[in-house]
């Protein structure tokens, strides 16, 4: 018998779900107001958390809801409680890692920046970086036009264009694009560390990159990923300057509100064009697809894990380890979503979808509860939250202290951790390439730290050296 949410039996669980989700969203809102720099640093994660939380809440409160991808009804229930608790652990870890005492150590009075130690030379590193990045973006556009298949005009999906017509530079962008966006954000924000205006040249390059993604058929997910990585350095600058009062969120917003408005319009046009022109959907079908995409698909895989692990106590950590790390369906892709799809769908249907290059949304914290169950899963969530928050603080500190060599090597690690905390991808952590990246980061950090120490010691010795005046000058006195 179906229980309506407005009945007494359904009202109390619905109120509990709404209250729990509201507390987590309020905590995010509080951080956005009181620590806007931290919001920019973790915007990629907070946006994904809030979206999934609202999706699971929609399924819990208004269920049963039919899921087109799962081909079954899901909800109602209390699935929002454990996922909200998981998000709460991440927020608590971030607040601890970015506590005021640590942030004060990043202020101008406490930190020694690299630019203050180096003598000005005849060439500028940012000019060189602008030339290199500008040539790459220009070459992307040239490659697109030379190949003659423009998805915006040909009605091609981005996957079809990448598979059939995409050139070498396009493939490089798909693999390294978010990391390029992060470096552009670093170069854009660099002058703001010294109280100077943002370097808008790199903002223009980023805008050209976003326009390219629009032309080749990308939609919301790509824009959201690139913009989130682009904003991280600006958040680090805000955190490093917040105790000086020389830079604030309102001041930053006044300088970027026009590009932000253009970005919103671009994303809206991309969504409309994709559903109406490329896929040829009617208005009613578009509305149904958007409801599924926004309110159902973000939370459906978590609801399947909640039903299996928390309601039926049906989980097998050994099987999860085997399917995640030993024998995934496709070891070159995210094994977490492959495993979850195999558990939630008929095996033939899951494999067919995966063979088409598609995958469903979700993965974290599902993978941790599939590994540890309803109790140990929370321990795994807490460990991942602590490691994530400490890594984000390390990245912020390196940005504020202008440890740019270390930042370059940290960027691939940032991407892997970001994908894990949103889509639950864990098989990348056992790859030899990831271990090499970790070793390279440690090596770069140690070398750069020794170099900084030598520069600091040299500057201190020059400052403390007594001034020996010329003997002839003394005679005139």
C-alpha positions in Angstrom: 0.0 0.0 0.0 1.4 3.3 -1.1 1.8 5.9 1.7 1.3 9.6 0.7 3.8 12.0 2.1 1.1 14.2 3.5 -0.4 11.4 5.6 0.7 10.9 9.2 2.8 7.8 8.3 4.6 9.7 5.6 4.8 13.2 7.1 7.2 12.4 9.9 9.8 10.7 7.7 9.5 13.5 5.1 10.0 16.1 7.8 13.1 14.2 9.1 14.5 14.1 5.5 13.8 17.7 4.8 15.3 18.8 8.2 18.5 16.7 7.7 19.0 18.0 4.2 18.3 21.5 5.2 21.0 21.4 7.9 23.6 20.3 5.5 22.6 22.9 2.9 22.5 25.6 5.7 26.1 24.6 6.6 27.2 25.0 3.0 25.4 28.4 2.9 27.1 29.5 6.0 30.5 28.7 4.5 29.5 30.6 1.4 28.7 33.7 3.4 31.5 33.6 6.0 34.3 32.0 4.0 33.7 32.8 0.3 37.3 31.8 -0.5 36.8 28.3 0.8 33.5 28.1 -1.2 35.5 28.8 -4.4 38.1 26.3 -3.5 35.6 23.5 -3.0 32.8 24.7 -5.3 33.1 21.7 -7.5 32.3 19.4 -4.6 29.7 21.5 -2.8 27.6 21.9 -6.0 27.7 18.2 -6.6 26.8 17.5 -3.0 23.9 19.9 -3.0 22.6 18.6 -6.3 22.7 14.9 -5.2 21.2 15.8 -1.8 18.2 17.5 -3.4 17.8 14.6 -5.8 17.8 12.0 -3.1 15.4 14.2 -1.0 13.1 14.4 -4.0 13.0 10.6 -4.3 12.6 10.1 -0.6 9.7 12.6 -0.1 7.8 12.3 -3.4 8.5 8.6 -4.2 7.8 6.2 -5.6 9.4 7.9 -8.6 9.9 6.1 -11.9 13.5 6.0 -13.0 14.0 5.7 -16.8 17.6 4.5 -16.5 16.9 1.9 -13.9 13.5 1.0 -15.5 11.8 0.7 -12.1 10.3 2.8 -9.3 12.4 4.0 -6.4 11.5 5.7 -3.1 10.2 6.7 -0.7 12.5 6.2 2.2 15.2 7.7 4.4 18.1 7.5 1.9 18.9 11.2 2.5 20.1 10.5 6.1 23.3 8.6 5.5 24.3 10.6 2.4 23.7 13.9 4.4 25.8 12.5 7.2 28.6 11.7 4.7 28.4 15.2 3.3 28.5 16.6 6.9 31.7 14.7 7.6 33.3 16.3 4.6 32.2 19.8 5.7 33.5 19.2 9.3 36.9 18.0 7.9 37.1 21.1 5.7 36.3 23.5 8.6 39.0 21.8 10.7 41.6 21.9 7.9 40.8 25.5 7.0 40.5 26.7 10.6 41.3 30.4 11.4 44.7 29.7 12.9 45.9 28.0 9.8 44.5 30.7 7.5 46.3 33.4 9.5 49.5 31.6 8.8 48.8 32.3 5.1 48.4 36.0 5.5 50.8 38.6 4.2 52.3 39.1 7.7 53.2 35.4 8.0 54.0 34.0 4.6 57.1 34.6 2.5 56.2 34.6 -1.2 58.5 33.5 -4.0 58.2 36.8 -5.9 59.6 38.7 -3.0 62.8 36.7 -3.1 63.6 36.7 -6.8 65.3 39.6 -8.6 63.3 40.9 -11.6 64.7 39.6 -14.8 64.5 40.6 -18.5 61.6 38.2 -19.3 58.3 37.6 -17.7 57.1 34.0 -16.9 53.4 35.0 -17.2 54.1 36.4 -20.7 55.7 33.2 -21.8 52.8 31.2 -20.3 50.3 33.4 -22.1 52.0 32.8 -25.4 52.1 29.0 -24.9 48.5 28.7 -23.8 47.3 31.1 -26.4 49.0 29.1 -29.2 47.3 25.9 -27.9 43.8 27.5 -27.8 44.4 29.0 -31.3 45.6 25.6 -32.6 42.4 24.0 -31.2 40.2 26.3 -33.2 42.4 25.9 -36.4 42.2 22.1 -36.0 38.4 22.3 -35.7 37.9 24.4 -38.8 40.4 22.5 -40.9 38.7 19.2 -40.2 35.4 20.6 -41.5 33.0 19.0 -39.1 31.7 21.5 -36.6 29.2 19.8 -34.2 27.3 23.1 -33.6 26.3 23.2 -37.3 26.3 19.5 -38.1 24.1 18.5 -35.1 26.8 16.0 -33.8 27.0 14.8 -30.2 30.3 15.6 -28.5 31.0 11.8 -28.1 30.5 11.2 -31.8 32.7 14.1 -32.8 35.5 13.0 -30.4 35.3 9.4 -31.7 35.0 10.2 -35.4 36.5 13.6 -36.1 38.4 14.9 -33.1 42.1 15.5 -33.7 45.1 15.2 -31.5 44.7 18.5 -29.8 41.0 17.8 -29.1 41.9 14.5 -27.5 44.6 16.3 -25.4 42.0 18.8 -24.3 39.5 16.0 -23.3 42.3 14.4 -21.1 44.0 17.5 -19.7 41.3 20.3 -20.1 40.4 20.7 -16.4 44.0 20.9 -15.5 44.6 23.5 -18.1 41.7 25.5 -16.7 43.3 25.3 -13.3 46.6 26.7 -14.6 44.8 29.5 -16.4 43.1 30.3 -13.1 46.5 30.4 -11.3 47.9 32.8 -13.9 44.7 35.0 -13.8 44.8 35.2 -10.0 48.6 35.7 -9.5 48.6 39.5 -9.5 45.8 39.6 -6.9 48.1 38.1 -4.3 50.0 41.4 -4.4 46.9 43.6 -4.5 47.0 44.1 -8.2 44.1 43.6 -10.7 43.5 40.2 -12.2 45.4 39.3 -15.4 42.5 39.4 -17.8 44.5 38.0 -20.6 44.1 34.5 -19.1 40.4 35.2 -18.5 40.1 35.8 -22.2 41.9 32.6 -23.0 39.5 30.7 -20.7 36.5 32.3 -22.4 37.9 31.2 -25.8 38.2 27.7 -24.4 34.6 27.7 -23.2 33.4 28.9 -26.5 35.3 26.0 -28.2 33.5 23.5 -25.9 30.2 25.0 -26.8 30.9 24.7 -30.5 32.0 21.1 -30.3 28.8 20.1 -28.5 29.7 20.0 -24.8 27.0 20.7 -22.3 26.6 21.5 -18.6 28.9 18.9 -17.1 32.0 20.0 -19.0 31.4 23.7 -18.3 30.8 23.0 -14.6 34.0 21.0 -14.4 36.2 23.5 -16.2 34.8 26.6 -14.3 35.2 24.8 -10.9 38.9 24.2 -11.5 39.3 27.7 -12.9 37.9 29.2 -9.7 40.1 27.3 -7.2 43.1 29.6 -7.4 40.8 32.7 -6.9 39.5 31.0 -3.8 43.0 30.5 -2.6 43.8 34.1 -3.2 40.8 35.2 -1.2 41.8 32.9 1.7 45.4 34.3 1.6 44.2 37.9 1.6 41.1 37.8 3.8 42.9 39.1 6.9 44.3 42.1 5.0 40.9 43.5 3.9 42.4 44.4 0.5 40.4 41.8 -1.5 36.8 40.6 -0.8 34.1 38.6 -2.5 32.0 41.6 -3.4 35.0 43.3 -5.0 35.8 40.1 -6.9 32.2 39.6 -8.0 32.1 43.1 -9.4 35.0 42.3 -11.6 33.7 39.0 -13.0 29.9 39.4 -13.0 29.7 40.1 -16.7 31.8 37.1 -17.7 29.7 35.0 -15.3 26.5 36.2 -16.9 27.9 35.3 -20.3 28.8 31.8 -19.0 25.3 31.2 -17.7 23.8 32.2 -21.1 26.3 30.0 -22.9 25.4 26.9 -20.7 21.6 27.6 -21.2 22.1 27.8 -25.0 24.1 24.6 -25.0 21.4 22.7 -23.1 18.6 23.9 -25.3 20.5 23.2 -28.5 21.5 19.7 -27.3 17.9 18.6 -26.4 15.9 20.5 -29.1 18.3 20.5 -32.2 20.7 17.6 -31.7 18.3 15.1 -30.2 15.2 16.6 -31.8 13.0 16.3 -28.7 9.6 18.0 -28.4 8.8 20.4 -25.6 7.0 17.8 -23.4 9.8 15.3 -23.9 12.4 17.9 -23.0 10.6 18.6 -19.8 10.5 14.9 -18.9 14.1 14.5 -19.7 15.1 17.5 -17.6 13.2 16.2 -14.6 14.9 12.8 -15.0 18.3 14.4 -15.5 18.1 17.0 -12.7 15.9 15.4 -10.0 16.2 11.6 -10.5 19.4 10.6 -12.2 21.6 12.4 -9.6 20.3 10.3 -6.7 19.1 7.0 -8.2 22.3 5.1 -7.8 22.7 6.2 -4.2 19.1 5.1 -3.6 19.9 1.6 -5.0 22.9 1.3 -2.6 20.8 2.6 0.3 18.2 0.0 -0.5 20.7 -2.8 -0.8 23.1 -2.0 2.1 20.9 -0.2 4.6 17.5 -1.8 4.1 18.4 -5.4 3.1 21.9 -5.6 4.6 23.0 -7.1 1.3 26.6 -6.1 0.7 29.8 -8.0 0.0 33.1 -6.2 0.6 35.1 -9.0 -1.0 33.1 -8.9 -4.2 33.4 -5.1 -4.3 37.2 -5.3 -4.0 37.3 -7.9 -6.7 35.1 -6.0 -9.2 36.8 -2.6 -8.4 40.4 -3.5 -8.4 40.9 -7.0 -9.8 38.4 -7.7 -12.6 36.4 -4.6 -13.6 34.4 -4.8 -16.8 36.6 -2.2 -18.4 39.8 -1.5 -16.4 40.5 1.7 -18.4 37.4 3.4 -17.0 35.8 4.2 -13.7 35.3 0.7 -12.2 33.1 2.1 -9.4 30.2 3.0 -11.6 30.6 -0.2 -13.6 30.2 -2.2 -10.4 27.2 -0.2 -9.2 25.5 -0.6 -12.6 26.1 -4.3 -12.5 24.6 -4.5 -9.1 21.6 -2.3 -9.9 20.7 -3.4 -13.5 20.4 -6.7 -15.3 23.9 -7.7 -16.2 23.3 -7.7 -20.0 21.8 -4.2 -19.9 24.6 -2.8 -17.7 27.3 -4.2 -20.0 25.5 -3.0 -23.2 25.4 0.6 -21.8 29.0 0.5 -20.7 30.1 -0.8 -24.1 28.4 2.3 -25.7 30.8 4.5 -23.6 28.1 5.7 -21.2 27.8 5.5 -17.5 25.3 6.6 -14.8 25.8 9.4 -12.3 27.1 8.8 -8.8 29.7 6.7 -7.1 30.6 8.5 -3.8 29.8 7.6 -1.1 28.2 4.5 -2.6 31.5 2.8 -3.2 32.6 3.2 0.4 29.4 1.7 1.8 29.6 -1.2 -0.7 33.1 -1.8 0.6 32.5 -1.4 4.3 28.8 -1.8 4.9 26.5 0.4 6.9 28.9 0.9 9.8 32.5 0.6 8.5 31.3 2.6 5.5 31.1 5.8 7.7 34.7 5.2 8.8 35.8 5.1 5.2 33.9 8.3 4.5 35.6 10.0 7.5 39.0 8.9 6.3 38.4 10.1 2.7 37.0 13.4 4.1 40.2 14.0 6.1 42.5 13.2 3.3 40.6 15.3 0.9 40.4 18.4 3.1 44.1 18.2 4.0 45.0 17.9 0.3 42.9 20.9 -0.5 44.6 22.9 2.2 48.1 21.8 1.0 47.1 23.0 -2.5 45.9 26.3 -1.2 49.0 26.8 0.8 51.2 26.1 -2.2 49.2 28.6 -4.3 49.5 31.4 -1.6 53.2 30.8 -1.1 53.7 30.8 -4.9 55.1 27.2 -5.0 54.2 27.0 -8.6 56.3 24.0 -9.5 54.6 22.0 -6.8 51.2 23.2 -8.0 51.9 22.0 -11.5 52.6 18.5 -10.2 49.7 18.6 -7.7 47.2 19.3 -10.5 46.9 15.7 -11.8 46.4 14.6 -8.2 43.7 17.2 -7.7 41.9 15.8 -10.7 42.0 12.2 -9.5 40.8 13.2 -6.0 38.0 15.4 -7.5 36.8 12.5 -9.7 36.9 10.2 -6.7 34.8 12.5 -4.4 32.2 13.0 -7.1 32.1 9.8 -9.0 33.8 7.4 -6.6 36.6 6.4 -8.9 39.0 4.3 -6.9 40.8 2.2 -9.4 42.9 5.2 -10.5 44.7 5.1 -7.1 46.3 1.7 -7.7 47.6 2.6 -11.1 51.4 2.8 -11.6 51.0 6.2 -13.2 49.3 7.5 -10.1 52.1 6.3 -7.9 54.6 8.0 -10.2 52.6 11.2 -9.9 52.7 11.0 -6.1 56.5 10.4 -6.2 56.9 13.3 -8.6 54.9 15.6 -6.3 57.0 14.7 -3.3 60.2 15.2 -5.2 59.1 18.6 -6.6 58.0 19.8 -3.2 61.2 18.8 -1.5 63.4 20.5 -4.2 61.3 23.6 -4.3 61.2 23.8 -0.5 65.0 23.6 -0.4 65.3 26.2 -3.1 63.0 28.5 -1.2 64.9 28.0 2.0 68.2 28.9 0.2 66.6 32.1 -1.2 65.3 33.1 2.2 68.6 32.4 3.9 70.4 34.4 1.1 68.0 37.4 1.5 68.4 37.3 5.3 72.2 37.3 5.0 72.1 40.3 2.7 69.8 42.2 4.9 71.9 41.5 8.1 75.3 42.2 6.4 76.9 45.3 7.8 77.4 48.1 5.3 81.2 48.8 4.7 81.6 52.3 3.4 84.4 53.4 1.1 87.5 54.8 2.9 87.5 57.9 0.8 84.0 58.7 1.8 85.0 58.4 5.4 87.8 60.9 4.9 85.4 63.5 3.5 83.3 63.1 6.6 
